[in-house]
Amino acid sequence: MRQWYEKSAAQGNAHGQLLLGILSVQGKGVPHDYKKALLWIRLAVDQGLHDAQHFLGLTYENGKGVSRDLIQAHKWYILAGVNGLEIADTDRDAIEKQMTPSQIAEA
């Protein structure tokens, strides 16, 4: 299955890029590699895939392969929500409880 995600991702398919990135974060079927994971996820984000924006928010919120950054997490949740992913709005609201008003404004 991994080879299909790799082929799809290499051909520029945003869903394939996101799935390959998620697998790389989790180390399932591919080597555990945060650097490669973030590369694939950002390529999907650049194509406007709201699921990728949301996953990037989760990555920043949990500090997986990046420094934990609530401002960045909040920003990506906002973008995913604006692009139609309802769960991103729920995650945005939850993370706001951990943030100061100035952090929210910055995001």
DSSP file (Angstrom, degrees, kcal/mol; ACC not computed):
  #  RESIDUE AA STRUCTURE BP1 BP2  ACC     N-H-->O    O-->H-N    N-H-->O    O-->H-N    TCO  KAPPA ALPHA  PHI   PSI    X-CA   Y-CA   Z-CA
    1    1 A M    >>        0   0    0      0, 0.0     4,-1.7     0, 0.0     3,-0.8   0.000 360.0 360.0 360.0 -37.9    0.0    0.0    0.0
    2    2 A R  H 3>  +     0   0    0      1,-0.3     4,-2.7     2,-0.2     5,-0.2   0.889 360.0  58.2 -55.2 -41.4    2.9    2.4    0.8
    3    3 A Q  H 3> S+     0   0    0      1,-0.2     4,-2.3     2,-0.2    -1,-0.3   0.829 103.8  52.7 -62.4 -30.6    4.1    2.3   -2.8
    4    4 A W  H <> S+     0   0    0     -3,-0.8     4,-2.7     2,-0.2    -1,-0.2   0.904 110.0  47.4 -70.2 -40.7    0.7    3.5   -4.0
    5    5 A Y  H  X S+     0   0    0     -4,-1.7     4,-3.0     2,-0.2     5,-0.2   0.913 112.9  49.6 -64.3 -41.6    0.9    6.5   -1.6
    6    6 A E  H  X S+     0   0    0     -4,-2.7     4,-2.6     2,-0.2    -2,-0.2   0.922 113.1  46.0 -63.5 -43.5    4.5    7.2   -2.7
    7    7 A K  H  X S+     0   0    0     -4,-2.3     4,-1.4    -5,-0.2    -2,-0.2   0.929 115.4  46.5 -64.4 -45.4    3.5    7.1   -6.3
    8    8 A S  H  <>S+     0   0    0     -4,-2.7     5,-2.4     2,-0.2     9,-0.2   0.918 114.1  47.8 -62.4 -45.0    0.5    9.2   -5.8
    9    9 A A  H ><5S+     0   0    0     -4,-3.0     3,-1.8     7,-0.3    -2,-0.2   0.917 109.5  52.7 -63.5 -44.0    2.4   11.8   -3.7
   10   10 A A  H 3<5S+     0   0    0     -4,-2.6    -1,-0.2     1,-0.3    -2,-0.2   0.785 104.9  56.4 -63.5 -27.2    5.2   12.0   -6.2
   11   11 A Q  T 3<5S-     0   0    0     -4,-1.4    -1,-0.3    -3,-0.2    -2,-0.2   0.426 125.2-102.6 -84.9   1.2    2.7   12.7   -8.9
   12   12 A G  T < 5 +     0   0    0     -3,-1.8     2,-0.5     1,-0.3    -3,-0.2   0.566  66.0 155.2  93.7   8.9    1.4   15.7   -6.9
   13   13 A N     >< -     0   0    0     -5,-2.4     4,-2.3    -6,-0.2    -1,-0.3  -0.609  34.6-151.9 -74.3 119.3   -1.8   14.2   -5.5
   14   14 A A  H  > S+     0   0    0     -2,-0.5     4,-2.5     1,-0.2     5,-0.2   0.867  94.1  51.1 -61.6 -39.8   -2.5   16.2   -2.3
   15   15 A H  H  > S+     0   0    0      2,-0.2     4,-2.7     1,-0.2    -1,-0.2   0.914 110.9  48.6 -65.6 -42.0   -4.3   13.3   -0.6
   16   16 A G  H  > S+     0   0    0      2,-0.2     4,-2.4     1,-0.2    -7,-0.3   0.891 111.2  51.0 -62.5 -39.7   -1.4   10.9   -1.4
   17   17 A Q  H  X S+     0   0    0     -4,-2.3     4,-2.3    -9,-0.2    -2,-0.2   0.925 111.8  46.7 -63.5 -45.1    1.0   13.5    0.0
   18   18 A L  H  X S+     0   0    0     -4,-2.5     4,-2.7     2,-0.2    -2,-0.2   0.943 113.1  48.2 -62.7 -47.9   -1.0   13.9    3.2
   19   19 A L  H  X S+     0   0    0     -4,-2.7     4,-2.5     1,-0.2    -2,-0.2   0.896 112.2  48.9 -62.4 -40.2   -1.4   10.1    3.7
   20   20 A L  H  X S+     0   0    0     -4,-2.4     4,-2.0     2,-0.2    -1,-0.2   0.892 111.7  50.6 -66.0 -38.1    2.3    9.5    3.1
   21   21 A G  H  X S+     0   0    0     -4,-2.3     4,-2.0     2,-0.2    -2,-0.2   0.916 110.5  48.4 -63.2 -44.0    3.1   12.3    5.6
   22   22 A I  H  X S+     0   0    0     -4,-2.7     4,-2.4     1,-0.2     5,-0.2   0.922 111.1  50.3 -63.4 -44.2    0.8   10.8    8.2
   23   23 A L  H  X>S+     0   0    0     -4,-2.5     4,-1.7     1,-0.2     5,-1.6   0.881 109.5  51.9 -61.8 -37.0    2.3    7.4    7.8
   24   24 A S  H  <5S+     0   0    0     -4,-2.0     9,-1.5     2,-0.2    -1,-0.2   0.859 109.7  49.0 -68.6 -35.4    5.8    8.9    8.2
   25   25 A V  H  <5S+     0   0    0     -4,-2.0    -2,-0.2     1,-0.2    -1,-0.2   0.926 118.6  39.4 -66.0 -44.4    4.8   10.6   11.4
   26   26 A Q  H  <5S-     0   0    0     -4,-2.4    -2,-0.2    -5,-0.2    -1,-0.2   0.667 102.3-131.5 -81.3 -17.5    3.3    7.4   12.8
   27   27 A G  T  <5 +     0   0    0     -4,-1.7     2,-0.8     4,-0.3     5,-0.2   0.824  53.1 150.9  68.9  30.9    6.1    5.1   11.4
   28   28 A K  S   <S-     0   0    0     -5,-1.6    -1,-0.2    -6,-0.2    -2,-0.1  -0.849  76.1 -20.9-102.0 107.7    3.5    2.8    9.9
   29   29 A G  S    S+     0   0    0     -2,-0.8    -1,-0.2     1,-0.1    -5,-0.1   0.309 133.1  62.0  80.8 -10.8    4.7    1.0    6.8
   30   30 A V  S    S-     0   0    0     -7,-0.4    -1,-0.1   -28,-0.0     3,-0.0  -0.946 101.9 -79.6-137.7 158.6    7.4    3.6    6.2
   31   31 A P        -     0   0    0      0, 0.0     2,-0.7     0, 0.0    -4,-0.3  -0.322  51.2-105.5 -59.4 141.7   10.3    4.7    8.3
   32   32 A H        +     0   0    0     -5,-0.2     2,-0.3    -6,-0.1    -7,-0.2  -0.588  59.3 155.9 -69.2 109.2    9.4    7.1   11.1
   33   33 A D     >  -     0   0    0     -9,-1.5     4,-2.3    -2,-0.7     5,-0.1  -0.826  28.3-175.2-147.5  99.5   10.7   10.4    9.7
   34   34 A Y  H  > S+     0   0    0     -2,-0.3     4,-2.8     1,-0.2     5,-0.2   0.866  87.0  56.9 -64.5 -37.0    9.3   13.8   10.8
   35   35 A K  H  > S+     0   0    0      1,-0.2     4,-1.7     2,-0.2    -1,-0.2   0.943 112.3  40.1 -62.0 -47.7   11.3   15.8    8.3
   36   36 A K  H  > S+     0   0    0      2,-0.2     4,-2.5     1,-0.2     5,-0.2   0.890 113.5  56.3 -66.5 -38.6    9.9   13.8    5.4
   37   37 A A  H  X S+     0   0    0     -4,-2.3     4,-2.8     1,-0.2    -2,-0.2   0.942 108.1  46.5 -58.6 -48.4    6.5   13.8    6.9
   38   38 A L  H  X S+     0   0    0     -4,-2.8     4,-2.7     1,-0.2    -1,-0.2   0.862 109.5  55.2 -64.8 -35.1    6.4   17.6    7.2
   39   39 A L  H  X S+     0   0    0     -4,-1.7     4,-1.7    -5,-0.2    -1,-0.2   0.953 112.3  42.2 -60.1 -49.9    7.6   18.0    3.6
   40   40 A W  H  X S+     0   0    0     -4,-2.5     4,-1.8     2,-0.2    -2,-0.2   0.911 115.2  49.8 -64.6 -42.9    4.8   15.8    2.3
   41   41 A I  H  X S+     0   0    0     -4,-2.8     4,-2.5    -5,-0.2    -1,-0.2   0.919 109.7  50.7 -64.1 -43.0    2.2   17.5    4.5
   42   42 A R  H  X S+     0   0    0     -4,-2.7     4,-2.7     1,-0.2    -1,-0.2   0.852 106.4  55.5 -65.0 -33.3    3.3   21.0    3.5
   43   43 A L  H  X S+     0   0    0     -4,-1.7     4,-0.7     2,-0.2    -1,-0.2   0.907 110.6  45.3 -63.6 -40.1    3.0   20.0   -0.1
   44   44 A A  H ><>S+     0   0    0     -4,-1.8     5,-1.8     2,-0.2     3,-0.6   0.887 111.8  52.4 -68.5 -38.9   -0.6   19.0    0.5
   45   45 A V  H ><5S+     0   0    0     -4,-2.5     3,-2.5     1,-0.2    -2,-0.2   0.915 103.1  58.5 -61.1 -43.3   -1.2   22.2    2.5
   46   46 A D  H 3<5S+     0   0    0     -4,-2.7    -1,-0.2     1,-0.3    -2,-0.2   0.743 102.3  54.8 -60.4 -22.7    0.2   24.2   -0.4
   47   47 A Q  T <<5S-     0   0    0     -4,-0.7    -1,-0.3    -3,-0.6    -2,-0.2   0.408 121.1-110.1 -90.4   1.7   -2.5   22.7   -2.6
   48   48 A G  T < 5 +     0   0    0     -3,-2.5     2,-0.6     1,-0.2    -3,-0.2   0.643  56.8 163.8  84.4  15.0   -5.2   23.9   -0.1
   49   49 A L    >>< -     0   0    0     -5,-1.8     4,-2.0     1,-0.2     3,-0.6  -0.560  27.6-155.5 -71.3 113.3   -6.2   20.5    1.2
   50   50 A H  H 3> S+     0   0    0     -2,-0.6     4,-2.4     1,-0.3    -1,-0.2   0.821  91.6  57.9 -63.6 -31.6   -8.1   21.3    4.4
   51   51 A D  H 3> S+     0   0    0      2,-0.2     4,-2.3     1,-0.2    -1,-0.3   0.884 107.5  48.3 -64.0 -36.9   -7.3   17.9    5.9
   52   52 A A  H <> S+     0   0    0     -3,-0.6     4,-2.4     2,-0.2    -2,-0.2   0.886 109.5  52.3 -69.2 -39.6   -3.6   18.6    5.6
   53   53 A Q  H  X S+     0   0    0     -4,-2.0     4,-1.9     2,-0.2    -2,-0.2   0.920 111.6  47.3 -60.6 -43.3   -4.1   22.1    7.1
   54   54 A H  H  X S+     0   0    0     -4,-2.4     4,-2.4     2,-0.2    -2,-0.2   0.921 111.2  49.8 -64.3 -45.1   -5.8   20.4   10.1
   55   55 A F  H  X S+     0   0    0     -4,-2.3     4,-2.3     1,-0.2    -1,-0.2   0.876 108.6  53.1 -64.2 -36.0   -3.1   17.8   10.4
   56   56 A L  H  X S+     0   0    0     -4,-2.4     4,-2.2     2,-0.2    -1,-0.2   0.897 107.9  51.9 -64.6 -38.4   -0.4   20.5   10.4
   57   57 A G  H  X S+     0   0    0     -4,-1.9     4,-2.6     2,-0.2    -2,-0.2   0.925 109.6  48.8 -60.0 -44.8   -2.3   22.2   13.2
   58   58 A L  H  X S+     0   0    0     -4,-2.4     4,-2.5     1,-0.2    -2,-0.2   0.889 108.3  55.2 -60.9 -39.1   -2.3   18.9   15.2
   59   59 A T  H  X>S+     0   0    0     -4,-2.3     5,-1.9     1,-0.2     4,-1.1   0.926 112.0  42.0 -60.8 -46.5    1.4   18.6   14.5
   60   60 A Y  H  <5S+     0   0    0     -4,-2.2     9,-1.7     2,-0.2    -2,-0.2   0.884 113.2  53.1 -69.0 -38.5    2.1   22.0   16.0
   61   61 A E  H  <5S+     0   0    0     -4,-2.6    -2,-0.2     1,-0.2    -1,-0.2   0.905 118.8  35.0 -63.5 -39.7   -0.3   21.5   18.9
   62   62 A N  H  <5S-     0   0    0     -4,-2.5    -1,-0.2    -5,-0.2    -2,-0.2   0.535 104.8-124.7 -93.6  -7.5    1.4   18.2   19.9
   63   63 A G  T  <5 +     0   0    0     -4,-1.1     2,-1.0     4,-0.2     5,-0.2   0.895  47.1 165.7  66.2  39.9    4.9   19.2   19.0
   64   64 A K  S   <S-     0   0    0     -5,-1.9    -1,-0.2    -6,-0.2     3,-0.1  -0.783  76.5 -21.0 -93.3 101.1    5.4   16.2   16.7
   65   65 A G  S    S+     0   0    0     -2,-1.0     2,-0.3     1,-0.2    -1,-0.2   0.378 135.4  63.0  82.5  -5.3    8.5   16.9   14.6
   66   66 A V  S    S-     0   0    0     -7,-0.3    -1,-0.2    -6,-0.0     2,-0.2  -0.921  99.4 -84.8-139.0 163.4    8.3   20.6   15.3
   67   67 A S        -     0   0    0     -2,-0.3    -4,-0.2     1,-0.1     2,-0.2  -0.507  57.5 -97.4 -67.3 140.3    8.4   22.7   18.4
   68   68 A R        +     0   0    0     -5,-0.2     2,-0.3    -2,-0.2    -7,-0.2  -0.433  52.7 173.3 -60.9 127.2    5.0   22.9   20.1
   69   69 A D     >  -     0   0    0     -9,-1.7     4,-2.4    -2,-0.2     5,-0.2  -0.852  22.0-173.2-145.8 100.7    3.5   26.2   18.9
   70   70 A L  H  > S+     0   0    0     -2,-0.3     4,-2.8     1,-0.2     5,-0.2   0.819  88.1  57.3 -67.2 -30.7   -0.1   27.0   19.8
   71   71 A I  H  > S+     0   0    0      2,-0.2     4,-2.4     1,-0.2    -1,-0.2   0.945 110.3  43.1 -65.1 -47.1   -0.1   30.1   17.6
   72   72 A Q  H  > S+     0   0    0      2,-0.2     4,-2.4     1,-0.2     5,-0.2   0.910 114.1  51.5 -64.4 -41.6    0.8   28.0   14.5
   73   73 A A  H  X S+     0   0    0     -4,-2.4     4,-2.3     1,-0.2    -2,-0.2   0.942 110.9  48.0 -59.4 -47.2   -1.7   25.3   15.5
   74   74 A H  H  X S+     0   0    0     -4,-2.8     4,-2.5     1,-0.2    -1,-0.2   0.910 110.0  52.9 -60.0 -43.8   -4.4   27.9   15.9
   75   75 A K  H  X S+     0   0    0     -4,-2.4     4,-2.3     1,-0.2    -1,-0.2   0.921 110.9  45.6 -58.6 -46.0   -3.6   29.4   12.5
   76   76 A W  H  X S+     0   0    0     -4,-2.4     4,-2.4     1,-0.2    -1,-0.2   0.850 111.0  52.9 -70.7 -32.6   -3.8   26.1   10.7
   77   77 A Y  H  X S+     0   0    0     -4,-2.3     4,-2.4    -5,-0.2    -1,-0.2   0.911 108.8  50.8 -65.2 -41.3   -7.1   25.2   12.5
   78   78 A I  H  X S+     0   0    0     -4,-2.5     4,-2.9     2,-0.2     5,-0.2   0.951 111.7  46.9 -59.1 -49.5   -8.5   28.5   11.4
   79   79 A L  H  X S+     0   0    0     -4,-2.3     4,-1.8     1,-0.2    -2,-0.2   0.910 112.4  48.9 -62.2 -42.8   -7.5   27.9    7.7
   80   80 A A  H  <>S+     0   0    0     -4,-2.4     5,-2.5     2,-0.2    -1,-0.2   0.901 113.0  48.6 -63.3 -39.5   -8.8   24.4    7.7
   81   81 A G  H ><5S+     0   0    0     -4,-2.4     3,-1.8     1,-0.2    -2,-0.2   0.914 109.2  51.4 -65.6 -43.7  -12.1   25.6    9.2
   82   82 A V  H 3<5S+     0   0    0     -4,-2.9    -1,-0.2     1,-0.3    -2,-0.2   0.842 107.3  55.6 -61.1 -32.8  -12.4   28.4    6.7
   83   83 A N  T 3<5S-     0   0    0     -4,-1.8    -1,-0.3    -5,-0.2   -33,-0.2   0.313 131.3 -90.9 -87.1   9.4  -11.9   25.8    4.0
   84   84 A G  T < 5S+     0   0    0     -3,-1.8     2,-1.0     1,-0.2    -3,-0.2   0.500  81.2 132.9 106.0   4.4  -14.8   23.7    5.3
   85   85 A L    >>< -     0   0    0     -5,-2.5     3,-1.0     1,-0.2     4,-0.7  -0.780  34.4-167.7 -94.2 104.7  -13.4   21.2    7.8
   86   86 A E  H >> S+     0   0    0     -2,-1.0     4,-1.2     1,-0.3     3,-1.0   0.840  81.4  61.0 -63.0 -37.4  -15.8   21.5   10.8
   87   87 A I  H 3> S+     0   0    0      1,-0.3     4,-2.4     2,-0.2    -1,-0.3   0.801  95.5  64.3 -62.2 -26.6  -13.6   19.5   13.3
   88   88 A A  H <> S+     0   0    0     -3,-1.0     4,-2.5     1,-0.2    -1,-0.3   0.866  98.7  53.5 -64.1 -35.3  -11.0   22.2   12.8
   89   89 A D  H <X S+     0   0    0     -3,-1.0     4,-2.3    -4,-0.7    -1,-0.2   0.895 108.5  49.6 -65.2 -39.4  -13.3   24.7   14.4
   90   90 A T  H  X S+     0   0    0     -4,-1.2     4,-2.0     2,-0.2    -2,-0.2   0.921 112.8  46.3 -64.2 -45.0  -13.8   22.4   17.4
   91   91 A D  H  X S+     0   0    0     -4,-2.4     4,-2.4     2,-0.2    -2,-0.2   0.878 110.7  53.5 -66.0 -37.8  -10.0   22.0   17.8
   92   92 A R  H  X S+     0   0    0     -4,-2.5     4,-1.8     1,-0.2    -2,-0.2   0.937 109.6  47.9 -60.6 -47.1   -9.5   25.8   17.4
   93   93 A D  H  X S+     0   0    0     -4,-2.3     4,-0.6     1,-0.2    -2,-0.2   0.885 112.3  49.8 -62.0 -39.0  -12.0   26.5   20.1
   94   94 A A  H >< S+     0   0    0     -4,-2.0     3,-0.8     1,-0.2     4,-0.2   0.902 110.7  48.2 -67.3 -41.5  -10.4   23.9   22.4
   95   95 A I  H >< S+     0   0    0     -4,-2.4     3,-1.9     1,-0.2     4,-0.3   0.808  98.4  69.0 -71.8 -28.2   -6.9   25.3   21.9
   96   96 A E  H >< S+     0   0    0     -4,-1.8     3,-1.3     1,-0.3    -1,-0.2   0.798  88.1  66.6 -59.4 -27.3   -8.0   28.8   22.5
   97   97 A K  T << S+     0   0    0     -3,-0.8    -1,-0.3    -4,-0.6    -2,-0.2   0.704 102.7  47.0 -67.0 -18.4   -8.5   27.8   26.2
   98   98 A Q  T <  S+     0   0    0     -3,-1.9     2,-0.3    -4,-0.2    -1,-0.3   0.421 104.5  80.7 -98.8  -1.4   -4.8   27.4   26.5
   99   99 A M  S <  S-     0   0    0     -3,-1.3    -3,-0.0    -4,-0.3     0, 0.0  -0.722  74.1-123.0-112.5 155.4   -3.9   30.7   24.8
  100  100 A T     >  -     0   0    0     -2,-0.3     4,-2.1     1,-0.1     3,-0.2  -0.516  35.6-108.0 -83.7 160.5   -3.7   34.3   25.8
  101  101 A P  H  > S+     0   0    0      0, 0.0     4,-2.3     0, 0.0     5,-0.2   0.870 121.1  53.5 -57.2 -36.4   -5.8   36.9   23.9
  102  102 A S  H  > S+     0   0    0      2,-0.2     4,-2.1     1,-0.2     5,-0.1   0.868 107.4  50.8 -69.4 -33.7   -2.6   38.3   22.3
  103  103 A Q  H  > S+     0   0    0     -3,-0.2     4,-2.1     2,-0.2    -1,-0.2   0.907 110.4  49.5 -66.6 -40.8   -1.6   34.8   21.1
  104  104 A I  H  < S+     0   0    0     -4,-2.1    -2,-0.2     1,-0.2    -1,-0.2   0.919 111.1  49.3 -63.1 -43.7   -5.1   34.4   19.6
  105  105 A A  H  < S+     0   0    0     -4,-2.3    -1,-0.2     1,-0.2    -2,-0.2   0.885 109.8  51.8 -63.3 -39.0   -4.9   37.7   17.9
  106  106 A E  H  <        0   0    0     -4,-2.1    -1,-0.2     1,-0.3    -2,-0.2   0.885 360.0 360.0 -65.3 -38.5   -1.4   36.9   16.5
  107  107 A A     <        0   0    0     -4,-2.1    -1,-0.3    -5,-0.1    -2,-0.2   0.519 360.0 360.0 -64.5 360.0   -2.7   33.6   15.0
